[in-house]
Amino acid sequence: MTINLVAGSAAFLAYASMYAFRKPFTAATFEGMHLAGVDYKVWLVIAQVMGYMLSKVRGITWIAEIQRQRRARTLAGLIGFSWLALLGFALVPAPWNIPFLFLNGLPLGMVWGVIFGYLEGRRGTELMGACMCASFIVGSGVVKSVGTWLMVSCHVSEFWMPFATGAAFVAPLCLATWILEHLPVPDAADIAARSVRIPMDAAARRAFLARFLPGIAMIVMAYVALTVTRDFRDNFAAEIWADLGRGGDASVFTETEVPIAIAVLIITAFTMAVRDNLRALMLNHALIFGGFAIAVFSTWLHRHGMIDPVGWVGFSGFGLYLAYVPYNATFFERMLATFRVTGNVGFMMYIADSGGYMGSVLVILVKEFGGMHLSWASFYADTVMTLSGIGMLITLVSALYFYEKARRAKVPVALPAAA
């Protein structure tokens, strides 16, 4: 258990530090700045997400094939490139600095796969992965709070703030990477419980897709719905809070996110106690369905005046992350273990992620160029209700597909106990 907590904490710190190079600019509003009649910040978000999306597409094969001994220097190179792009963003005047946000996002999409490669294929992967995924929630909120503090209290400009925020997290990232590099490899009991995790060449990837294509298609559709909603909430949190009367408050970014992270971490980590992989895979489906349902229900309550804005943003965020974290921490881990697939989680995760961020770009474009005149908060509410409802339906069908496939394959249920 100790090694699980150490590894999980290091992964949390590493991925939270990555957010310091990706998300601080979203704490700024760049008020009054426009390009071609469109809000300047919208161009920045689109540019970064486009880079991030292309990174996810490249990662489908690149992460699947990466060797363990290359992870540390790869991580340093990815983060270093993105930090230099933030320096360019600060030095080049607007709007000519927009392409630097594209360059900033271009390497960052591969960071998840590099870090999770240290964790997968272990009996404690759920706990480690849940710790890492808590950084999705806490890291984004914390770095936006740091960015807001730098602008308000230290009078750092909106353009230099992202680079300065990244500088504060270089040392924690180095420490976390050193710890991850010194983790022991999965032992025999881990392999017996979860299957061997190795790089996947083109032939292995084709065979995997042929075996699970309908299920993968459903996973991608549900994950696109989820990513679009969660990413919109994250990228435009400052605008949503401004609509709700909490604009300019540095604490608001962590006020809702820390409780969400703790709750989701505990719930996800407890799936480690389920020894049977098929049952754990079904439990992951239940968590995803429940997360979508919580997001829909809290939004319905807010629309009917039965919950205040902080409660709505908090509970809808809890639901979205309750659905999002299993995909990033446990779902694919248990899927590989259930069907005894020799490969790695990164290949599947990057197929889903690339689709998710394509959808995220499209939704932002629709919001700005589709003739819609909704406020940020109203658009977020509509997105939650529509896409989470679709996600619930797809998740039910996905559960039936994987359960029936496992039944036909006569998947065994007696597996070694979790450590």
N, C-alpha and C positions, 0 to 999 in steps of 0.2 A: 504493500500500500504506500510506503514511503516514496518509492521510486515513481509511483504513479503521480503522487502529489508534486514531487519535484519536477517531473517532466511536464505535467500540466501547467504548473506555475511558470516554467520557462517558456512554454509555448504561448501562454497568455501574455507574458511580457513582450515576447518577440512580435506577436501579431498586433498587440496594442501599440507598440512602437511604430509599426508600419503605418498605422492610422495617422501618426504625426506628420507623415509625408504626403498623405492622401486627402485628409478631410479638413484641415484647419481653414482653408479658404472658404468653406461653406458657412463658417461663423460670421463672415463679413457679408454685408448686403450690397456694397458698391452702389449705394443709393444715387439715383439721378443719372447713372451711366447707361447709355444705350448704343447699340450698333444696328443699323438698318431697321430701326424702330423696335428692336427686341432688347429686352433687359440684358445688360452686359454679363451679369452673373449666369444667366441661362446659357449664353454662349460658352462660358467657362465650364459649366457642368457638362454640357454636350461634348465639348472638346475632351475633357478628362474621361468621361464615360466611353467615348468612342475609342480612345487609347486603351482603356481598361478592357473593353469588349474584345478588341483585336488581340490583346494579351491572352485573354481566355481562349480564343480560337486557336492561337498558336500553342497554348498549353495543352490542348487535347493530346497532341503527340509528344510534345517536348517534356511535359511532366511525367507522362506515362513511361518515358524512356530514361529519365534522369537516374544516374548512379549515386549511391549513398555518399561516396567520397567527394562528390562535387557540390554538395549542398551548401556548405558554409560559404565558400567563395562565390557561389552563384547568388546567394542571398545578399552578400555584401555588394556585388555588382549591380543587382537590381535596385536596391535601396539607394546606392550612391548615384546611379544615373537619374533616378527620380528627384533626388535632392538638388543635383545640378540644374535640372529643369526648373525647379522652384527659384533658384538663383537667377536664371534667365527671365523668369516671370517678373521678378522684382526689378531687374535692371532695364528691361525693354519697356518702353511706354505703351500704355493701352491705346488702341485695341490690338496693337501688333504683338502683344505678349500672349494672346489667346493660344497660339500653337504650342506654347510651352506647357500648358495644362494637358494638351494631348500627349506630349512627350513624357510628362510626369506620370500619366496613367498607363503608358505603354508597357513599362516593366512590372508595375505593381500587381497586375492580375495574376502573376505567377507565384507570388510570395506564399499564398495559402498552400499550394501544392508542395512547395519546398519544405515548409514547416511541418505540415501534416505527415509528410513522409517519415519523419522521425517517430511518429506516434502510432501509426496503423499496424494492424496485425498482432496486437497484444491483448491479453485478457483484460487489461485496464484501459483499453483505448477509449471506452465511453467516458470515463472520468477525465482522462487527459484531454480528449476532444472537447468535452463540455467546458473545461477550464479555458481552452484555447478560444472556443466560440463565445465565451462570456466577453472576450475582448471586442467582439463585433459591436456589442452594446455599450460597454463601459468605455472602450478605447475611443470610439467616435465621439461620445459625449465629453470625455475628459479633454481630448485635444481641442475640441471646439470651445470648451471653457477656458483652456490655456490661451487659445488664440484671442478670445474676447478680452481676457485679462490683459494680454500684451497690448491690445489696441486701446483699451480704456485707461488702464493704470500706468502703462509704460509708454504710451503715445507712439507705438509702432504703427506704421501705416498699414493699410489693408493689403498692400502689395508685398511688403517685406515680412508681414506677420507669418505667412506659411513657411518661409525659409527659416525664420527664427524659431518657430515651434518645432520644426524638424531637428534643429540643432540641439534642442533640449533632450531629445530622445535617442541620440546616437549612442551614448554610453550604456543605457539600459538594453538597447538592441544588441550591442556587442556582448554584454554579460549573458543575456539569454541564449544567444547563438553558441557561446562557449559551453554552456551547460548542456544544450541539446546535442552538441557534437560528442559529448562524453557519456551519453546514455548507452547502456548495454544493448546489444541487438536482441530481438525477440528470442526467447529460449524455446526448448522443445515443447514445453507445456503450452506456450503461446501458439506455436505452430499447429499443435494438435487441436487446439480449440478454435483457431481462426483461419487456418490455411496459410500457405507460404505467400509472402508478398515480394514480388520481383518486378523489374521493368518489363513492359509489354511491347513487343515488336509489332510490326504491321500485321503479320499473320495472326497473332494472338488477339489483336484488337478486332480484326474482321470476324474471327470466330466468336468472340464475345458478343458483338453486335448481332450476328446471325442468331445466336441462342436466345437473346433477351430483347430483341428489337421492339415488340409491342409494349413491354413494360418500360423500357427506356424512353419511348415516345411519350408515355403518360407521365413519367417522372419529369421530363423536360417541360411539358405543358404546365404541370402544377408548379414547378419551380419558377417558370417564367412569370406566372401570375403572382407568385410570392415575391420574387426579386423586384419586379416593377413597383409593387406597393411599398415594400420595405425601403428600397433605394430612394424612392421619391420622398418618403418621410425623412430619411436621413439627409439627403442633399438639400432639401428646402425646409429644414427644421426651423431655421431663423425666420423665414417668411411665414410659416404656419403659426409659430408662436407670436409673431407680430400681429397677425390677423386675430389671434385670440387674446391680445392685450398684454403679452409678456415679452415684447420685443426689447432687446438690449440688456436682458437679464442674463448674466454669465452663468448663474447657478442653475438656470432652468434646464440646461442640456444634461446635467447629471442628476437633477432632482427626480426625474422619472426613470432614467436609464439604469442607475445603480440597483434599485429594487428589482427591476426587470431582470438584470443580469444574474443576481443572486438566486431568484426564483427559478429561472430557466436552467441555470447551472445545476441546482439541486435535483430538479426533476429529470434532466437528461442523464446526470451521473448515476441516478438510481437504476437506470436501465441495465447497468453493468451487473446488477444482481440477478437478472434473468439469464440463466445459463443456456437454455435452449435457443439456438440462433433463429429458428423460424418464428417462435413466439416473440422474440425480441424484435424481429422485423415487422411483425404485425403490430406490436406495441408502438413502434416508430410511426407506422401509419396512423394509429390512434392519436398520437401526440400531434401529428401534422394536421389531421382533421380537426382536433380540438382547438388548435391554435387559430386556424381559419375561422372557426365558429366563434371564438372569443372576440376576434377582431370585428366580425360582423355584428355581434350582439352589443358590444360596447358602443359601436358607431350608431346603432339604432337607438340606444339609450340616450346618447348625446343629442341626436336629432329631435328627440321627444322631450328634451329639457330635463332628463332624469339623472344626468351625470354632468359634472362641471368639466371645463376644458382640460384641466390637468389630469383628471381621472380618465377622460376619454383618450388623450394622447398616451397616457400611461398604459391603460388596459389594451388599447388597440396595438400598441407597440409590444406588449407582453404576448399577445396572441400571435402577432407576426413572427416574433423571434422564437416562440415556442414551436412554430411550424418550420422556421428557417434553420434553426440550430441542428435538429436531427439530420437534415440532409448534409450538413457540413461536418458532423461529428460521428454519427452512429449508423445512419440508414445504409449507406453503401458498404460500410464496414461489416454489418450484419448480413447484407445481401451476399457479399463475397463468401462469408463464412457459411451461410446457409447452403449454398450450392457448391461449396468447396472449390471455388474458382482460384486458380493460380494467376495472380496479377496484382494490381494495385488500385486503390481508391481514386487516385488522381485522374485517371482516364475518364471515368464516369462523371466525376464531379465537374470536370472542365467541359464536357459535353453539355451538362445542365447549365453551368455558369455562363457559357458563351451565348446560349439561347436566352438566358435571363437578362443579360445586359443589352442584347439586341432589343429586347422588349422594352427595357428601361429607356433607351434612346428614343424609341418610337413614341412612347407615352409623353416624354418631354416635348417632342416635336409637335404632337397633337395638341398639347396644352397651349403652346405658343403660336402655332401656325394654323390650327384647325378651326379658327373662328370662335373658340370658346372664351367666355368672359367671366369665368368663375374665379373666386378668390382661391388662394393656395389651400386654405383649410377646407373649403367646400370641394375642391377638386380631389384632395386627399380622401375626404369622406366618400365621395362617389367611387373612387378607385378601390377603396377597401370593400365596399358593399358589392361591387360588380366582380372584381377579380377573386376575392376571397370566396364568394359563392361558387364560382367556377372551380376554384381549387378544391373545395370540399367534395364536389361531385367526382372530379378526376381521382382524388385520393381514395375514395371508396372503390372505384373500378380498379385502381392499381392494387389495392389490398387483395381483391378477389383474384386478380391475375397471378400475383406471386404466390398466394396460398395454393391455388389450383396447380400451378407449375411445380411447386415443391411436393404436393401430394402425389402427383403423377411420377415425379422423380424418386418417390419414396425416400425423402430426406430423413435421416435418422434423428431422433430426439435426445438420445443419451450422449451428452458431451461433458468434458471435464469441467469441474467447478471453477468459477471465477476466483482469482486471487484477491 
